[in-house]
């Protein structure tokens, strides 16, 4: 039964996964082409000074990609479930409803994490060609909140998509915007380094919020909208 659920989820999101993998690779390749240009065709000393001493973020164009991936994957996974109330069929499987929902969400979350891990690997490998480990560590601590924001956005998108009433969807969207925006505030490099664990915990907690909308969906709240 689990394999059947995984396969169904994969059929829904496989094109989105491929698209976001390609998008991330394109953005990252462009980042390192710009770094290469800066090192080779500008004054290399000035370029490294801006990166190492002044803390210029050469990965700035990556900032909202994890957010886009999180929201996009959430929509790709949950829109087909709610467009014709298909999720009601899922809830009739011989497995507890909450368990089914967590299996679905967990599968999507694993796919999202794999995408992000690939981004990180490319970023670290590309950075190690041009910069010392200290600079890479600084950059990783700077960009990590963006990825944690993408994870939170994925779960909150599921919450919004599964909610049967449009009024609540709007309210959830407003709250989600205010919450996720905290991951993307303008800040100096490593500004979040001491609270990364807080952002990580918050992103982890959002995983279970889909159960609330799933419960409301099962109880037939849509019929009152």
DRENPA-3360 file (N, C-alpha, C; in nm, 2 decimals, always signed):
BEGIN
1 = XXXXXXXX = +0.08/-0.12/+0.00/+0.00/+0.00/+0.00/+0.09/+0.13/+0.00 ~ +0.19/+0.12/+0.08/+0.28/+0.24/+0.09/+0.35/+0.27/-0.05 ~ +0.39/+0.16/-0.12/+0.45/+0.18/-0.25/+0.35/+0.24/-0.35 ~ +0.22/+0.20/-0.34/+0.12/+0.25/-0.43/+0.10/+0.40/-0.40 ~ +0.11/+0.44/-0.28/+0.09/+0.58/-0.24/+0.21/+0.66/-0.29 ~ +0.33/+0.61/-0.27/+0.45/+0.67/-0.32/+0.45/+0.69/-0.47 ~ +0.40/+0.59/-0.54/+0.40/+0.59/-0.69/+0.30/+0.70/-0.73 ~ +0.18/+0.71/-0.66/+0.08/+0.80/-0.70/+0.13/+0.95/-0.68;
9 = XXXXXXXX = +0.20/+0.97/-0.57/+0.26/+1.10/-0.54/+0.37/+1.13/-0.64 ~ +0.45/+1.04/-0.68/+0.55/+1.06/-0.78/+0.50/+1.10/-0.91 ~ +0.39/+1.04/-0.95/+0.32/+1.07/-1.08/+0.28/+1.21/-1.08 ~ +0.24/+1.26/-0.97/+0.19/+1.40/-0.96/+0.30/+1.51/-0.97 ~ +0.41/+1.47/-0.91/+0.51/+1.58/-0.89/+0.64/+1.56/-0.97 ~ +0.64/+1.45/-1.05/+0.77/+1.42/-1.12/+0.81/+1.53/-1.22 ~ +0.72/+1.59/-1.29/+0.75/+1.70/-1.38/+0.80/+1.82/-1.30 ~ +0.73/+1.85/-1.19/+0.78/+1.97/-1.11/+0.92/+1.94/-1.05;
17 = XXXXXXXX = +0.94/+1.82/-1.01/+1.08/+1.79/-0.96/+1.18/+1.81/-1.06 ~ +1.16/+1.76/-1.18/+1.25/+1.78/-1.29/+1.27/+1.93/-1.33 ~ +1.16/+2.00/-1.33/+1.17/+2.14/-1.37/+1.25/+2.22/-1.26 ~ +1.23/+2.19/-1.13/+1.30/+2.27/-1.03/+1.44/+2.23/-1.02 ~ +1.47/+2.10/-1.05/+1.61/+2.06/-1.06/+1.69/+2.14/-1.17 ~ +1.62/+2.15/-1.28/+1.68/+2.22/-1.39/+1.69/+2.37/-1.36 ~ +1.59/+2.43/-1.30/+1.60/+2.57/-1.26/+1.71/+2.60/-1.17 ~ +1.72/+2.51/-1.07/+1.83/+2.53/-0.97/+1.97/+2.52/-1.03;
25 = XXXXXXXX = +1.99/+2.43/-1.12/+2.12/+2.41/-1.19/+2.15/+2.53/-1.27 ~ +2.05/+2.58/-1.34/+2.07/+2.70/-1.43/+2.11/+2.82/-1.34 ~ +2.04/+2.84/-1.23/+2.07/+2.96/-1.14/+2.21/+2.94/-1.08 ~ +2.25/+2.82/-1.04/+2.38/+2.80/-0.98/+2.49/+2.81/-1.08 ~ +2.47/+2.76/-1.20/+2.57/+2.78/-1.30/+2.59/+2.92/-1.33 ~ +2.48/+3.00/-1.34/+2.49/+3.14/-1.36/+2.57/+3.21/-1.25 ~ +2.55/+3.17/-1.13/+2.62/+3.23/-1.01/+2.77/+3.21/-1.03 ~ +2.81/+3.09/-1.07/+2.95/+3.07/-1.08/+3.02/+3.12/-1.21;
33 = XXXXXXXX = +2.93/+3.14/-1.31/+2.98/+3.21/-1.42/+3.01/+3.36/-1.39 ~ +2.92/+3.42/-1.31/+2.95/+3.55/-1.26/+3.07/+3.56/-1.17 ~ +3.09/+3.46/-1.08/+3.21/+3.46/-1.00/+3.33/+3.45/-1.08 ~ +3.33/+3.36/-1.18/+3.44/+3.34/-1.27/+3.48/+3.47/-1.34 ~ +3.37/+3.54/-1.39/+3.39/+3.67/-1.46/+3.46/+3.77/-1.36 ~ +3.40/+3.78/-1.24/+3.46/+3.87/-1.14/+3.60/+3.84/-1.11 ~ +3.64/+3.72/-1.10/+3.78/+3.68/-1.06/+3.87/+3.71/-1.18 ~ +3.83/+3.68/-1.30/+3.92/+3.68/-1.42/+3.92/+3.81/-1.49;
41 = XXXXXXXX = +3.81/+3.88/-1.49/+3.81/+4.00/-1.58/+3.79/+4.13/-1.50 ~ +3.77/+4.12/-1.37/+3.78/+4.24/-1.28/+3.91/+4.23/-1.20 ~ +3.93/+4.33/-1.12/+4.04/+4.32/-1.03/+4.02/+4.21/-0.92 ~ +4.09/+4.10/-0.94/+4.06/+3.99/-0.85/+4.08/+4.03/-0.70 ~ +4.18/+4.11/-0.67/+4.20/+4.15/-0.53/+4.07/+4.23/-0.48 ~ +4.02/+4.32/-0.56/+3.90/+4.39/-0.51/+3.78/+4.30/-0.50 ~ +3.77/+4.20/-0.60/+3.65/+4.11/-0.59/+3.65/+4.03/-0.47 ~ +3.77/+3.97/-0.44/+3.78/+3.89/-0.32/+3.76/+3.97/-0.19;
49 = XXXXXXXX = +3.81/+4.09/-0.20/+3.79/+4.18/-0.08/+3.65/+4.21/-0.05 ~ +3.57/+4.23/-0.16/+3.42/+4.25/-0.14/+3.36/+4.12/-0.08 ~ +3.40/+4.01/-0.12/+3.34/+3.88/-0.08/+3.39/+3.85/+0.06 ~ +3.52/+3.85/+0.09/+3.57/+3.80/+0.21/+3.57/+3.90/+0.32 ~ +3.60/+4.03/+0.29/+3.60/+4.13/+0.40/+3.47/+4.20/+0.41 ~ +3.41/+4.25/+0.30/+3.29/+4.32/+0.31/+3.16/+4.23/+0.32 ~ +3.18/+4.10/+0.29/+3.07/+4.01/+0.31/+2.97/+4.01/+0.20 ~ +3.01/+4.05/+0.08/+2.92/+4.05/-0.03/+2.87/+3.91/-0.06;
57 = XXXXXXXX = +2.74/+3.90/-0.09/+2.68/+3.76/-0.11/+2.68/+3.73/-0.26 ~ +2.77/+3.65/-0.30/+2.77/+3.61/-0.45/+2.66/+3.52/-0.48 ~ +2.59/+3.46/-0.38/+2.48/+3.37/-0.41/+2.34/+3.44/-0.40 ~ +2.34/+3.57/-0.41/+2.21/+3.65/-0.39/+2.10/+3.61/-0.48 ~ +2.14/+3.57/-0.61/+2.03/+3.53/-0.70/+1.96/+3.40/-0.67 ~ +2.02/+3.33/-0.57/+1.96/+3.20/-0.53/+1.85/+3.22/-0.42 ~ +1.84/+3.34/-0.37/+1.76/+3.37/-0.25/+1.62/+3.31/-0.25 ~ +1.54/+3.34/-0.35/+1.40/+3.31/-0.35/+1.37/+3.18/-0.43;
65 = XXXXXXXX = +1.48/+3.11/-0.48/+1.46/+2.98/-0.55/+1.40/+2.88/-0.46 ~ +1.46/+2.86/-0.34/+1.40/+2.76/-0.25/+1.25/+2.78/-0.21 ~ +1.22/+2.91/-0.20/+1.08/+2.95/-0.17/+0.99/+2.91/-0.29 ~ +1.04/+2.94/-0.41/+0.96/+2.90/-0.53/+0.94/+2.75/-0.54 ~ +1.05/+2.68/-0.51/+1.05/+2.53/-0.52/+0.95/+2.48/-0.41 ~ +0.95/+2.53/-0.29/+0.87/+2.48/-0.19/+0.72/+2.50/-0.22 ~ +0.69/+2.62/-0.26/+0.55/+2.65/-0.30/+0.50/+2.57/-0.42 ~ +0.59/+2.57/-0.52/+0.56/+2.50/-0.65/+0.53/+2.36/-0.63;
73 = XXXXXXXX = +0.62/+2.29/-0.55/+0.60/+2.15/-0.53/+0.48/+2.12/-0.44 ~ +0.45/+2.21/-0.35/+0.32/+2.19/-0.27/+0.20/+2.20/-0.36 ~ +0.20/+2.30/-0.45/+0.08/+2.31/-0.54/+0.07/+2.19/-0.63 ~ +0.19/+2.15/-0.69/+0.18/+2.03/-0.78/+0.13/+1.91/-0.71 ~ +0.16/+1.90/-0.58/+0.12/+1.78/-0.51/-0.02/+1.78/-0.46 ~ -0.07/+1.90/-0.42/-0.20/+1.90/-0.35/-0.31/+1.96/-0.44 ~ -0.28/+2.03/-0.54/-0.39/+2.08/-0.63/-0.47/+1.96/-0.69 ~ -0.40/+1.86/-0.75/-0.48/+1.75/-0.80/-0.57/+1.68/-0.70;
81 = XXXXXXXX = -0.53/+1.69/-0.57/-0.60/+1.62/-0.47/-0.73/+1.69/-0.44 ~ -0.73/+1.83/-0.45/-0.85/+1.90/-0.40/-0.94/+1.95/-0.52 ~ -0.88/+1.95/-0.64/-0.96/+2.01/-0.75/-1.09/+1.94/-0.77 ~ -1.10/+1.80/-0.76/-1.22/+1.73/-0.76/-1.24/+1.65/-0.64 ~ -1.19/+1.70/-0.53/-1.20/+1.63/-0.40/-1.15/+1.49/-0.41 ~ -1.04/+1.47/-0.49/-0.98/+1.33/-0.50/-0.93/+1.28/-0.37 ~ -0.89/+1.37/-0.28/-0.83/+1.33/-0.16/-0.93/+1.25/-0.07 ~ -1.06/+1.27/-0.10/-1.16/+1.19/-0.03/-1.14/+1.04/-0.06;
89 = XXXXXXXX = -1.10/+1.01/-0.18/-1.07/+0.87/-0.22/-0.95/+0.82/-0.14 ~ -0.85/+0.90/-0.13/-0.73/+0.86/-0.05/-0.77/+0.83/+0.09 ~ -0.86/+0.91/+0.15/-0.90/+0.89/+0.29/-0.98/+0.77/+0.31 ~ -1.03/+0.70/+0.20/-1.10/+0.58/+0.21/-1.01/+0.46/+0.20 ~ -0.88/+0.48/+0.19/-0.79/+0.37/+0.19/-0.79/+0.30/+0.32 ~ -0.75/+0.17/+0.33/-0.75/+0.10/+0.46/-0.63/+0.13/+0.54 ~ -0.61/+0.26/+0.55/-0.50/+0.31/+0.64/-0.56/+0.43/+0.71 ~ -0.52/+0.46/+0.83/-0.57/+0.58/+0.91/-0.54/+0.70/+0.83;
97 = XXXXXXXX = -0.64/+0.79/+0.83/-0.63/+0.91/+0.74/-0.51/+1.00/+0.77 ~ -0.48/+1.02/+0.90/-0.36/+1.10/+0.93/-0.24/+1.03/+0.88 ~ -0.23/+0.90/+0.89/-0.11/+0.83/+0.85/-0.09/+0.85/+0.70 ~ -0.20/+0.83/+0.62/-0.20/+0.85/+0.48/-0.15/+0.99/+0.44 ~ -0.20/+1.09/+0.51/-0.16/+1.23/+0.48/-0.02/+1.25/+0.51 ~ +0.03/+1.20/+0.62/+0.17/+1.21/+0.66/+0.26/+1.14/+0.56 ~ +0.22/+1.02/+0.51/+0.30/+0.95/+0.41/+0.31/+1.03/+0.29 ~ +0.20/+1.09/+0.24/+0.20/+1.18/+0.12/+0.29/+1.29/+0.14;
105 = XXXXXXXX = +0.27/+1.36/+0.26/+0.35/+1.48/+0.28/+0.50/+1.45/+0.30 ~ +0.52/+1.34/+0.37/+0.66/+1.29/+0.39/+0.73/+1.26/+0.26 ~ +0.66/+1.20/+0.16/+0.72/+1.17/+0.03/+0.76/+1.30/-0.04 ~ +0.66/+1.40/-0.04/+0.69/+1.53/-0.11/+0.81/+1.60/-0.04 ~ +0.81/+1.59/+0.10/+0.92/+1.65/+0.17/+1.05/+1.59/+0.14 ~ +1.06/+1.46/+0.12/+1.18/+1.39/+0.09/+1.23/+1.44/-0.05 ~ +1.14/+1.45/-0.15/+1.17/+1.50/-0.28/+1.23/+1.64/-0.27 ~ +1.16/+1.72/-0.19/+1.21/+1.86/-0.17/+1.35/+1.86/-0.11;
113 = XXXXXXXX = +1.37/+1.78/-0.01/+1.50/+1.78/+0.05/+1.61/+1.73/-0.05 ~ +1.58/+1.63/-0.13/+1.67/+1.58/-0.23/+1.71/+1.70/-0.33 ~ +1.61/+1.77/-0.37/+1.64/+1.89/-0.46/+1.73/+1.99/-0.39 ~ +1.70/+2.02/-0.26/+1.79/+2.11/-0.19/+1.93/+2.06/-0.16 ~ +1.94/+1.93/-0.14/+2.07/+1.87/-0.12/+2.15/+1.88/-0.24 ~ +2.09/+1.86/-0.36/+2.16/+1.87/-0.48/+2.21/+2.02/-0.50 ~ +2.12/+2.11/-0.47/+2.16/+2.26/-0.48/+2.28/+2.28/-0.39 ~ +2.28/+2.23/-0.27/+2.39/+2.25/-0.18/+2.52/+2.19/-0.23;
121 = XXXXXXXX = +2.51/+2.07/-0.28/+2.63/+2.00/-0.33/+2.69/+2.08/-0.45 ~ +2.61/+2.13/-0.54/+2.66/+2.21/-0.65/+2.72/+2.34/-0.60 ~ +2.65/+2.40/-0.50/+2.70/+2.53/-0.45/+2.84/+2.51/-0.38 ~ +2.85/+2.41/-0.30/+2.97/+2.38/-0.22/+3.09/+2.35/-0.32 ~ +3.06/+2.26/-0.42/+3.16/+2.22/-0.51/+3.21/+2.35/-0.59 ~ +3.11/+2.42/-0.64/+3.15/+2.54/-0.72/+3.22/+2.65/-0.64 ~ +3.18/+2.66/-0.51/+3.24/+2.76/-0.43/+3.38/+2.72/-0.39 ~ +3.41/+2.59/-0.37/+3.54/+2.54/-0.33/+3.64/+2.57/-0.44;
129 = XXXXXXXX = +3.60/+2.58/-0.56/+3.69/+2.61/-0.67/+3.75/+2.75/-0.66 ~ +3.67/+2.84/-0.60/+3.71/+2.98/-0.60/+3.75/+3.04/-0.46 ~ +3.69/+2.98/-0.35/+3.70/+3.04/-0.22/+3.75/+2.94/-0.12 ~ +3.81/+2.99/-0.01/+3.85/+2.90/+0.10/+3.73/+2.86/+0.18 ~ +3.76/+2.76/+0.27/+3.65/+2.70/+0.34/+3.58/+2.80/+0.43 ~ +3.65/+2.90/+0.49/+3.59/+2.99/+0.58/+3.48/+3.08/+0.50 ~ +3.51/+3.11/+0.38/+3.41/+3.19/+0.30/+3.29/+3.10/+0.27 ~ +3.32/+2.98/+0.23/+3.20/+2.89/+0.20/+3.12/+2.86/+0.32;
137 = XXXXXXXX = +3.18/+2.85/+0.44/+3.10/+2.83/+0.56/+3.01/+2.95/+0.59 ~ +3.07/+3.07/+0.57/+3.00/+3.20/+0.59/+2.88/+3.20/+0.50 ~ +2.90/+3.17/+0.37/+2.79/+3.17/+0.27/+2.68/+3.07/+0.30 ~ +2.72/+2.95/+0.35/+2.63/+2.85/+0.38/+2.54/+2.89/+0.50 ~ +2.59/+2.95/+0.60/+2.51/+3.00/+0.71/+2.42/+3.12/+0.67 ~ +2.46/+3.19/+0.56/+2.38/+3.30/+0.51/+2.26/+3.25/+0.43 ~ +2.28/+3.14/+0.35/+2.18/+3.09/+0.26/+2.09/+2.99/+0.32 ~ +2.14/+2.93/+0.43/+2.06/+2.82/+0.49/+1.92/+2.86/+0.53;
145 = XXXXXXXX = +1.89/+2.98/+0.59/+1.76/+3.02/+0.62/+1.67/+3.02/+0.50 ~ +1.72/+3.05/+0.38/+1.64/+3.05/+0.26/+1.58/+2.91/+0.23 ~ +1.66/+2.81/+0.26/+1.62/+2.67/+0.23/+1.52/+2.63/+0.34 ~ +1.55/+2.67/+0.46/+1.45/+2.64/+0.57/+1.32/+2.70/+0.54 ~ +1.33/+2.82/+0.49/+1.20/+2.89/+0.45/+1.13/+2.82/+0.34 ~ +1.20/+2.76/+0.25/+1.14/+2.68/+0.14/+1.07/+2.55/+0.20 ~ +1.13/+2.49/+0.30/+1.07/+2.37/+0.36/+0.94/+2.41/+0.43 ~ +0.94/+2.53/+0.51/+0.82/+2.57/+0.57/+0.72/+2.61/+0.47;
153 = XXXXXXXX = +0.76/+2.67/+0.36/+0.66/+2.72/+0.26/+0.59/+2.60/+0.20 ~ +0.66/+2.49/+0.18/+0.60/+2.36/+0.13/+0.49/+2.31/+0.22 ~ +0.52/+2.30/+0.35/+0.41/+2.25/+0.44/+0.30/+2.35/+0.45 ~ +0.32/+2.48/+0.45/+0.22/+2.58/+0.46/+0.13/+2.58/+0.34 ~ +0.20/+2.55/+0.22/+0.12/+2.54/+0.10/+0.02/+2.43/+0.10 ~ +0.07/+2.32/+0.16/-0.02/+2.20/+0.18/-0.14/+2.24/+0.27 ~ -0.11/+2.31/+0.38/-0.22/+2.36/+0.47/-0.32/+2.44/+0.40 ~ -0.27/+2.53/+0.32/-0.36/+2.62/+0.24/-0.44/+2.55/+0.14;
161 = XXXXXXXX = -0.38/+2.46/+0.06/-0.44/+2.39/-0.05/-0.55/+2.29/+0.01 ~ -0.53/+2.23/+0.12/-0.62/+2.13/+0.17/-0.74/+2.20/+0.25 ~ -0.72/+2.32/+0.29/-0.83/+2.39/+0.36/-0.95/+2.40/+0.27 ~ -1.07/+2.36/+0.32/-1.19/+2.36/+0.24/-1.26/+2.49/+0.22 ~ -1.24/+2.59/+0.31/-1.31/+2.71/+0.31/-1.21/+2.82/+0.26 ~ -1.26/+2.90/+0.16/-1.17/+3.01/+0.10/-1.13/+3.11/+0.20 ~ -1.22/+3.15/+0.29/-1.19/+3.25/+0.40/-1.07/+3.20/+0.48 ~ -1.07/+3.08/+0.52/-0.96/+3.03/+0.60/-0.83/+3.02/+0.51;
169 = XXXXXXXX = -0.85/+2.99/+0.38/-0.73/+2.98/+0.30/-0.66/+3.12/+0.29 ~ -0.75/+3.22/+0.28/-0.69/+3.36/+0.27/-0.62/+3.39/+0.41 ~ -0.68/+3.36/+0.52/-0.62/+3.39/+0.65/-0.49/+3.31/+0.66 ~ -0.49/+3.18/+0.63/-0.37/+3.10/+0.64/-0.26/+3.16/+0.55 ~ -0.30/+3.21/+0.43/-0.20/+3.27/+0.34/-0.14/+3.39/+0.39 ~ -0.22/+3.47/+0.46/-0.16/+3.60/+0.52/-0.07/+3.56/+0.63 ~ -0.11/+3.47/+0.72/-0.02/+3.42/+0.83/+0.11/+3.36/+0.77 ~ +0.09/+3.27/+0.67/+0.21/+3.21/+0.61/+0.30/+3.31/+0.55;
177 = XXXXXXXX = +0.25/+3.41/+0.49/+0.34/+3.51/+0.43/+0.42/+3.58/+0.54 ~ +0.35/+3.62/+0.65/+0.42/+3.69/+0.76/+0.53/+3.59/+0.82 ~ +0.49/+3.47/+0.83/+0.59/+3.37/+0.90/+0.71/+3.34/+0.81 ~ +0.68/+3.31/+0.68/+0.79/+3.27/+0.59/+0.88/+3.39/+0.56 ~ +0.82/+3.51/+0.56/+0.90/+3.63/+0.52/+1.02/+3.65/+0.62 ~ +1.00/+3.59/+0.74/+1.11/+3.61/+0.85/+1.24/+3.54/+0.80 ~ +1.23/+3.44/+0.72/+1.34/+3.37/+0.67/+1.42/+3.45/+0.56 ~ +1.36/+3.55/+0.51/+1.42/+3.62/+0.40/+1.44/+3.77/+0.42;
185 = XXXXXXXX = +1.45/+3.81/+0.55/+1.48/+3.95/+0.58/+1.62/+3.98/+0.54 ~ +1.64/+4.11/+0.49/+1.77/+4.16/+0.45/+1.86/+4.16/+0.58 ~ +1.97/+4.11/+0.57/+2.06/+4.10/+0.68/+2.20/+4.09/+0.64 ~ +2.30/+4.12/+0.73/+2.44/+4.10/+0.70/+2.47/+3.96/+0.70 ~ +2.58/+3.91/+0.63/+2.61/+3.77/+0.63/+2.62/+3.71/+0.77 ~ +2.57/+3.59/+0.78/+2.57/+3.51/+0.91/+2.49/+3.58/+1.02 ~ +2.40/+3.67/+0.98/+2.32/+3.73/+1.08/+2.23/+3.63/+1.16 ~ +2.19/+3.52/+1.09/+2.10/+3.42/+1.15/+2.18/+3.31/+1.21;
193 = XXXXXXXX = +2.31/+3.31/+1.22/+2.39/+3.20/+1.25/+2.35/+3.14/+1.39 ~ +2.32/+3.24/+1.49/+2.29/+3.19/+1.62/+2.15/+3.14/+1.64 ~ +2.07/+3.17/+1.55/+1.93/+3.12/+1.56/+1.89/+3.03/+1.45 ~ +1.98/+2.97/+1.38/+1.95/+2.87/+1.28/+1.87/+2.76/+1.33 ~ +1.91/+2.72/+1.45/+1.84/+2.60/+1.51/+1.69/+2.63/+1.54 ~ +1.66/+2.76/+1.57/+1.52/+2.80/+1.59/+1.45/+2.79/+1.46 ~ +1.51/+2.84/+1.35/+1.44/+2.83/+1.22/+1.42/+2.69/+1.18 ~ +1.52/+2.60/+1.21/+1.51/+2.46/+1.17/+1.40/+2.39/+1.25;
201 = XXXXXXXX = +1.38/+2.43/+1.38/+1.27/+2.37/+1.46/+1.14/+2.42/+1.41 ~ +1.13/+2.55/+1.38/+1.00/+2.60/+1.32/+0.96/+2.53/+1.19 ~ +1.06/+2.51/+1.11/+1.03/+2.45/+0.98/+0.99/+2.31/+1.00 ~ +1.05/+2.24/+1.10/+1.01/+2.10/+1.13/+0.87/+2.10/+1.18 ~ +0.83/+2.19/+1.27/+0.70/+2.19/+1.33/+0.59/+2.21/+1.22 ~ +0.62/+2.29/+1.12/+0.52/+2.32/+1.01/+0.48/+2.19/+0.94 ~ +0.56/+2.08/+0.95/+0.53/+1.96/+0.88/+0.39/+1.91/+0.92 ~ +0.35/+1.92/+1.04/+0.23/+1.86/+1.09/+0.11/+1.95/+1.07;
209 = XXXXXXXX = +0.12/+2.07/+1.02/+0.01/+2.16/+1.01/-0.09/+2.11/+0.90 ~ -0.04/+2.03/+0.81/-0.14/+1.97/+0.70/-0.24/+1.89/+0.77 ~ -0.22/+1.83/+0.88/-0.31/+1.74/+0.95/-0.44/+1.82/+0.99 ~ -0.42/+1.95/+1.02/-0.54/+2.03/+1.06/-0.63/+2.05/+0.95 ~ -0.58/+2.09/+0.83/-0.67/+2.11/+0.71/-0.72/+1.98/+0.66 ~ -0.64/+1.87/+0.68/-0.69/+1.74/+0.64/-0.80/+1.70/+0.72 ~ -0.80/+1.73/+0.85/-0.91/+1.70/+0.94/-1.03/+1.77/+0.90 ~ -1.02/+1.90/+0.87/-1.13/+1.98/+0.83/-1.19/+1.93/+0.70;
217 = XXXXXXXX = -1.10/+1.89/+0.61/-1.15/+1.84/+0.48/-1.23/+1.71/+0.50 ~ -1.18/+1.63/+0.58/-1.25/+1.50/+0.61/-1.39/+1.52/+0.67 ~ -1.40/+1.62/+0.75/-1.53/+1.65/+0.82/-1.63/+1.72/+0.73 ~ -1.60/+1.74/+0.61/-1.69/+1.79/+0.52/-1.72/+1.94/+0.53 ~ -1.62/+2.02/+0.58/-1.64/+2.16/+0.59/-1.67/+2.23/+0.46 ~ -1.62/+2.17/+0.35/-1.64/+2.23/+0.22/-1.79/+2.25/+0.19 ~ -1.87/+2.16/+0.24/-2.02/+2.18/+0.21/-2.08/+2.30/+0.27 ~ -2.00/+2.36/+0.37/-2.06/+2.48/+0.43/-2.00/+2.61/+0.37;
225 = X = -1.91/+2.59/+0.26/-1.85/+2.71/+0.20/-1.94/+2.76/+0.09;
% end
